[in-house]
């Protein structure tokens, strides 16, 4: 009987020691997965795209006054950006089919004199500020287009004129490769001399072309 009592006492002692050991052992630390490292978007790279929008402005004939012009344009874009810190330096070119025109009548052109532009191309520098996937920018450079002057009863005169453009916009990255943009450009193609084909066909006339362009674009950027 004594042996049985001692055995029970010993078993209880061992059990208490084991329980105490378990109570003193710290619980395992919970496992947390580290969040992925933030990688800012890079604007550096070549890109190609499409663009389209609307235009409005004015055209003045020295001998028979001015007329409002309006219409649309659509075409292709190619360019390259280089990002340094948050500054983005780029060059962009585009060529668009255009249908921008306006007609007005007066005493020197009673049947209506018309100015139109059938295509427009620009080569511009761009300077942007990279706010991760958003980039506001300013842009400016060379503009080239076709100024066409029509006087009823006289030959149509057209000429490819070089001028300048200045504007700005906002571009946003949808994915690593695809970006969208909205931009405004002011375009001045200067003046075209019509020879004897404008101003009633009796004397020389000069025709100017100024337009405001608001358009959107979709670009694919290569890495």
Secondary structure, 3 states (H helix, E strand, C coil): CHHHHHHHHHHHHHHHHHHHHHHHCCCCCCCCCCCCCCCCCCCCEEEEEEEEEEEEEEEEECCCEEEEEEEEEEEEEEEEEEEECCEEEEEEEEEEEEEEEEEEEECCEEEEEEEEEEEEEEEEEEEEEEECCEEEEEEEEEEEEEEEEEECCCCCEEEEEEEEEEEEEEEEECCCCEEEEEEEEEEEEEEEECCCCCHHHCCCCEEEEEEEEEEEEEEEECC
